[in-house]
Amino acid sequence: MSDVNEPTGRARGGLARAKKLTAKKRSLIASNAAKKRWAPVEPLPQHLPCVLEGYSSSLELAGTKLPCAVIEGPNGVQRVLSESGITNAILGTRSGASKRLKKAAEEDGALLPLFVAPSQLNEFITNDLLDGPSFIPSY
């Protein structure tokens, strides 16, 4: 039977690390943690997007209903569509093959939406799209 006061799991690792550190280093780590903990909180942006109730949560385009959220954002009232919602509206499902193709494209640098993955759309997808961006934008 083990001692009840003996640490287990991550606590054991923390104690082992503390034993390896000098008192000065432990003090510096604790001091930095306290400074972060009690630092002033960054103010929130003036205008956070919020979901608006009372608006239709679907958008009808060409006889197809797309699920959407209606938000009040910095540019006024906007509808937000999800990749999954568009995929389900166009394809009726999110297939495993589509997910694998999207993942493979991302590994090569292309940011393909899931709904362009089906092979029926290959003739409409240019090499420029498959090659991905020539630069990575910084936001």
Secondary structure, 3 states (H helix, E strand, C coil): CCCCCCCCCHHHHHHHHHHHCCHHHHHHHHHHHHHHHHCCCCCCCCCCCEECCCCCCEEEECCEEEEEEEEEECCEEEEEECHHHHHHHHHCCCCHHHHHHHHHHHHCCCCCCHHHCCHHHHHHCCHHHHHCCCCCCCC
